[in-house]
């Protein structure tokens, strides 16, 4: 029980500090264009290596026309947060967000079963972020 409370507290603090940082500074890097013309970008200011799992935690967002890319809570924000294992090329979804919706990261994501990172978008993300994984801050 103590461990669960400590983990919940830690995640709350991390989520709050990460969101505060992403709201102040968003550095979006486009890594893929979908067939419908929408671009997918990741926020390098949000990207970090999870201390417990070693996975890269990445916020990604869509942009097309007047839509994003933007962090959660904004009127033009559509995206997700994932945890990526570069070596095994698999992902765990932490949260999805849409316009004017706060980010709600699942407390139990570390125990979720990873899914194979399939598709051109995931291949492009892996090619874009994994070569720089050793430079990501650890949180």
RACORWO-V478072 format. One record per residue. N is the residue number from 1. RES is the residue in one letter. PSI is psi in whole degrees, 0 to 359 (* if undefined). BURIAL is b if it has 9 or more other ideal C-beta (glycine too) atoms within 8 Angstrom, else e. D_LAST is the distance of its C-alpha to the last C-alpha in whole Angstrom. Layout:
{{N;RES;PSI;BURIAL;D_LAST} {N;RES;PSI;BURIAL;D_LAST}}
This chain:
{{1;X;317;e;22} {2;X;319;e;20} {3;X;318;e;17} {4;X;318;e;18} {5;X;317;e;18} {6;X;318;e;15} {7;X;316;b;13} {8;X;318;b;14} {9;X;315;e;14} {10;X;315;e;10} {11;X;321;b;10} {12;X;315;e;13} {13;X;314;e;11} {14;X;314;b;8} {15;X;318;b;11} {16;X;315;e;13} {17;X;324;e;11} {18;X;316;b;10} {19;X;321;b;13} {20;X;318;e;15} {21;X;321;b;13} {22;X;332;b;15} {23;X;326;e;18} {24;X;323;e;19} {25;X;118;e;18} {26;X;121;b;18} {27;X;96;e;19} {28;X;134;b;20} {29;X;116;b;21} {30;X;134;b;24} {31;X;350;b;24} {32;X;145;b;27} {33;X;125;e;30} {34;X;167;b;31} {35;X;330;e;35} {36;X;3;e;35} {37;X;352;e;34} {38;X;140;b;31} {39;X;148;b;28} {40;X;130;b;24} {41;X;159;b;22} {42;X;153;b;18} {43;X;107;b;16} {44;X;340;e;14} {45;X;337;b;13} {46;X;331;b;11} {47;X;131;b;10} {48;X;165;b;7} {49;X;125;b;6} {50;X;124;b;5} {51;X;321;e;5} {52;X;323;e;9} {53;X;341;e;10} {54;X;2;e;10} {55;X;150;b;11} {56;X;128;b;10} {57;X;123;b;10} {58;X;132;b;12} {59;X;126;b;15} {60;X;151;b;18} {61;X;155;b;21} {62;X;152;b;25} {63;X;138;b;28} {64;X;127;e;31} {65;X;239;e;34} {66;X;6;e;33} {67;X;129;b;30} {68;X;201;b;26} {69;X;141;b;24} {70;X;157;b;22} {71;X;165;b;19} {72;X;150;b;20} {73;X;351;b;23} {74;X;159;b;25} {75;X;341;e;28} {76;X;30;b;28} {77;X;127;b;24} {78;X;122;b;24} {79;X;198;b;21} {80;X;167;b;19} {81;X;131;b;15} {82;X;161;b;15} {83;X;122;b;13} {84;X;131;b;15} {85;X;107;b;16} {86;X;322;b;17} {87;X;315;e;19} {88;X;350;e;21} {89;X;53;b;21} {90;X;163;b;20} {91;X;157;b;18} {92;X;130;b;17} {93;X;127;b;18} {94;X;321;b;15} {95;X;156;b;18} {96;X;154;e;21} {97;X;158;b;22} {98;X;177;e;25} {99;X;135;e;27} {100;X;24;e;26} {101;X;131;b;24} {102;X;156;e;21} {103;X;130;b;18} {104;X;89;e;18} {105;X;131;b;15} {106;X;132;e;17} {107;X;336;e;15} {108;X;14;e;17} {109;X;328;b;15} {110;X;337;b;14} {111;X;359;e;18} {112;X;152;b;19} {113;X;125;e;21} {114;X;152;b;20} {115;X;147;e;23} {116;X;135;e;24} {117;X;88;b;23} {118;X;161;e;26} {119;X;158;e;28} {120;X;325;e;28} {121;X;316;b;26} {122;X;323;b;23} {123;X;319;b;25} {124;X;321;b;24} {125;X;313;b;21} {126;X;315;b;20} {127;X;330;e;22} {128;X;318;b;21} {129;X;327;b;17} {130;X;324;b;17} {131;X;343;e;19} {132;X;10;e;16} {133;X;324;b;13} {134;X;344;e;13} {135;X;354;e;12} {136;X;140;b;9} {137;X;150;e;6} {138;X;127;e;4} {139;X;*;b;0}}
